[in-house]
Amino acid sequence: MINDKIAVIGDRDTVIGFRMAGVKESTIPSNPDETREALVDYFRDPDMGLIIITEPLAKTVEKTILELSVSPVPVIVLIPDRSGSTGAYEKVLKELVRRAVGIEIDI
């Protein structure tokens, strides 16, 4: 099985940028429920290899991201939007490392 699909969940500007780069799967959610639904739908796609989500949206579904990140594929990557980093990526990464190795680290 090849996991070669890429999806992006983000604001309009981010999604348009990734579409211009060739990403075909994308969602511009308008609320946390739509964000969560898109994330889970993409995660369940057996061909999905990478899900990119902007930090502001990831912050609204942080618990879902942590639950889904137990599986190695697809990989969920948090990126800043045009406003810059919110620090959500560091928080999620710290929790994933804590789960993996059993200790908390400073990033």
Secondary structure, DSSP 8 states (H G I E B T S, - for coil): ----EEEEE--HHHHHHHHHTT--EEE--SSHHHHHHHHHHHHH-TTEEEEEEEHHHHHHTHHHHHHHTTSSSSEEEEE-BTTB--SHHHHHHHHHHHHHHSS----
